[in-house]
Amino acid sequence: MSVTGWVINAESFIDDDYGYVNIATTWKGKDMPSKPKENEPIEAMWSNESLYGVIGSKVGDFIETHGVNASLQEGMFTHRSIAEQLVKTFSGLKVNEIQWIENPLEHTLNNGKPRIKRAKWLPEKEVDIVYIYSDTYVDVCNPQPVNTDFSTAIRAEKDYEHNWLMCTQLAKEKLEAMKFKNIRIVESTIKG
């Protein structure tokens, strides 16, 4: 009735610098993110909000997801070059394209007036971002052995499904040796 492994999350800061962009997978009129499916783009927009209340224009190696019910913990947003490197190195990972939706606040302020300056929460430069995820699922309430480096732990509740992107001890060590920024890997036991 539990799964133990290394949970991987993207973060929107490095040390005390919270000036990194965020991506939203939910927004007004779209409450729940859709589960990733192979060759089906993930809908996303640049987020004007952050979990920490501070947001900037820097683009990290991995990009945090922010929004209503935006767990989408099957994977993370990252640069195409990083995703390609990870897929070559590890098993259990897939890459999906992103279907970009324009954030309405890119051109209009909260008060409805047109935006004169470029929004501070848009990326400082154009970036080629993709979504990397694992479609190897482990039910926390009925765990089965997994033979891949990465997997997604799932705990289904009445109206919500919790998901965690996880990796093995060996994958964690290899990932840490790659020296990526904006990523946190923490040992965790997910209870069913």
C-alpha positions as semicolon CSV with decimal commas, in nm:
position;residue;x (nm);y (nm);z (nm)
1;M;0,000;0,000;0,000
2;S;0,292;0,237;-0,063
3;V;0,567;0,318;-0,312
4;T;0,914;0,439;-0,212
5;G;1,146;0,609;-0,458
6;W;1,293;0,941;-0,560
7;V;1,035;1,211;-0,645
8;I;1,146;1,467;-0,904
9;N;1,010;1,822;-0,917
10;A;1,094;2,136;-1,111
11;E;1,145;2,456;-0,909
12;S;1,102;2,819;-1,010
13;F;1,408;2,937;-0,821
14;I;1,779;2,877;-0,772
15;D;1,912;2,960;-0,425
16;D;1,748;3,297;-0,340
17;D;1,670;3,392;-0,702
18;Y;1,296;3,355;-0,769
19;G;1,311;3,530;-1,106
20;Y;1,229;3,223;-1,318
21;V;0,930;3,172;-1,549
22;N;0,646;2,931;-1,475
23;I;0,413;2,739;-1,705
24;A;0,039;2,700;-1,645
25;T;-0,144;2,384;-1,752
26;T;-0,476;2,508;-1,612
27;W;-0,643;2,845;-1,640
28;K;-0,989;3,004;-1,636
29;G;-1,219;2,765;-1,820
30;K;-0,967;2,477;-1,803
31;D;-0,958;2,341;-1,450
32;M;-0,783;2,006;-1,491
33;P;-0,472;1,925;-1,691
34;S;-0,510;1,633;-1,929
35;K;-0,298;1,322;-1,880
36;P;-0,014;1,307;-2,130
37;K;-0,065;1,072;-2,423
38;E;0,200;0,985;-2,678
39;N;0,203;1,220;-2,981
40;E;-0,067;1,440;-2,826
41;P;0,054;1,794;-2,744
42;I;0,019;1,924;-2,387
43;E;-0,178;2,251;-2,364
44;A;0,021;2,513;-2,173
45;M;0,072;2,888;-2,141
46;W;0,329;3,112;-1,974
47;S;0,198;3,171;-1,623
48;N;0,165;3,514;-1,467
49;E;0,152;3,352;-1,122
50;S;0,397;3,170;-0,900
51;L;0,366;2,959;-0,589
52;Y;0,604;3,205;-0,419
53;G;0,433;3,526;-0,534
54;V;0,744;3,634;-0,724
55;I;0,798;3,565;-1,091
56;G;1,053;3,667;-1,348
57;S;1,169;3,608;-1,702
58;K;1,466;3,372;-1,660
59;V;1,432;3,026;-1,811
60;G;1,582;2,744;-1,605
61;D;1,675;2,395;-1,717
62;F;1,335;2,276;-1,594
63;I;1,022;2,491;-1,558
64;E;0,778;2,471;-1,269
65;T;0,407;2,420;-1,334
66;H;0,167;2,657;-1,161
67;G;-0,212;2,672;-1,174
68;V;-0,541;2,545;-1,036
69;N;-0,517;2,169;-0,978
70;A;-0,200;2,167;-1,190
71;S;-0,032;1,857;-1,058
72;L;0,069;1,708;-1,394
73;Q;0,342;1,534;-1,201
74;E;0,382;1,266;-1,466
75;G;0,662;1,483;-1,594
76;M;0,817;1,825;-1,639
77;F;0,869;2,101;-1,891
78;T;1,226;2,133;-2,015
79;H;1,439;2,236;-2,311
80;R;1,425;2,004;-2,612
81;S;1,803;1,940;-2,591
82;I;1,774;1,833;-2,225
83;A;1,475;1,607;-2,302
84;E;1,666;1,438;-2,585
85;Q;1,965;1,380;-2,355
86;L;1,744;1,230;-2,082
87;V;1,554;1,000;-2,320
88;K;1,886;0,865;-2,455
89;T;2,021;0,806;-2,102
90;F;1,717;0,668;-1,915
91;S;1,433;0,424;-1,972
92;G;1,067;0,503;-1,903
93;L;1,063;0,857;-2,047
94;K;0,868;1,006;-2,338
95;V;0,859;1,352;-2,494
96;N;0,551;1,548;-2,606
97;E;0,525;1,875;-2,790
98;I;0,347;2,172;-2,634
99;Q;0,039;2,338;-2,779
100;W;0,096;2,695;-2,665
101;I;-0,209;2,896;-2,556
102;E;-0,162;3,271;-2,525
103;N;-0,210;3,404;-2,174
104;P;-0,473;3,684;-2,199
105;L;-0,261;3,899;-1,966
106;E;0,023;3,910;-2,220
107;H;-0,149;4,206;-2,389
108;T;-0,402;4,324;-2,129
109;L;-0,355;4,426;-1,764
110;N;-0,575;4,286;-1,483
111;N;-0,781;4,608;-1,493
112;G;-0,861;4,553;-1,864
113;K;-0,633;4,826;-1,998
114;P;-0,387;4,742;-2,276
115;R;-0,038;4,646;-2,160
116;I;0,221;4,903;-2,274
117;K;0,539;4,722;-2,163
118;R;0,625;4,358;-2,213
119;A;0,506;4,143;-1,922
120;K;0,789;4,071;-1,674
121;W;0,680;3,707;-1,641
122;L;0,732;3,623;-2,011
123;P;1,062;3,450;-2,096
124;E;1,352;3,684;-2,167
125;K;1,437;3,492;-2,485
126;E;1,267;3,245;-2,718
127;V;1,308;2,888;-2,599
128;D;1,227;2,545;-2,744
129;I;1,037;2,376;-2,460
130;V;0,885;2,026;-2,458
131;Y;0,712;1,811;-2,199
132;I;0,895;1,503;-2,071
133;Y;0,702;1,239;-1,877
134;S;0,678;0,872;-1,783
135;D;0,385;0,662;-1,899
136;T;0,497;0,372;-1,681
137;Y;0,237;0,388;-1,403
138;V;0,249;0,237;-1,055
139;D;-0,074;0,221;-0,852
140;V;0,022;0,320;-0,497
141;C;-0,263;0,106;-0,356
142;N;-0,150;-0,202;-0,548
143;P;0,218;-0,153;-0,640
144;Q;0,384;-0,382;-0,893
145;P;0,758;-0,398;-0,968
146;V;0,880;-0,156;-1,235
147;N;1,173;-0,223;-1,467
148;T;1,233;0,134;-1,589
149;D;1,448;0,418;-1,459
150;F;1,145;0,652;-1,441
151;S;0,783;0,586;-1,352
152;T;0,473;0,770;-1,233
153;A;0,319;0,679;-0,898
154;I;-0,061;0,724;-0,896
155;R;-0,303;0,750;-0,606
156;A;-0,663;0,787;-0,720
157;E;-0,914;0,950;-0,488
158;K;-1,282;1,030;-0,533
159;D;-1,252;1,328;-0,770
160;Y;-0,878;1,366;-0,811
161;E;-0,573;1,168;-0,909
162;H;-0,241;1,247;-0,743
163;N;0,069;1,177;-0,952
164;W;0,441;1,181;-0,873
165;L;0,727;1,148;-1,122
166;M;0,974;0,907;-0,962
167;C;1,307;0,749;-1,044
168;T;1,533;0,476;-0,911
169;Q;1,837;0,534;-0,688
170;L;2,073;0,476;-0,983
171;A;1,878;0,718;-1,206
172;K;1,889;0,979;-0,927
173;E;2,268;0,950;-0,904
174;K;2,310;0,981;-1,283
175;L;2,068;1,276;-1,294
176;E;2,253;1,458;-1,017
177;A;2,584;1,400;-1,199
178;M;2,438;1,588;-1,500
179;K;2,432;1,906;-1,283
180;F;2,095;2,040;-1,403
181;K;1,946;2,342;-1,229
182;N;1,584;2,405;-1,123
183;I;1,533;2,041;-1,025
184;R;1,479;1,880;-0,686
185;I;1,507;1,505;-0,622
186;V;1,384;1,386;-0,281
187;E;1,340;1,035;-0,142
188;S;0,976;0,984;-0,055
189;T;0,726;0,715;0,039
190;I;0,384;0,766;-0,121
191;K;0,116;0,594;0,086
192;G;-0,192;0,433;-0,064
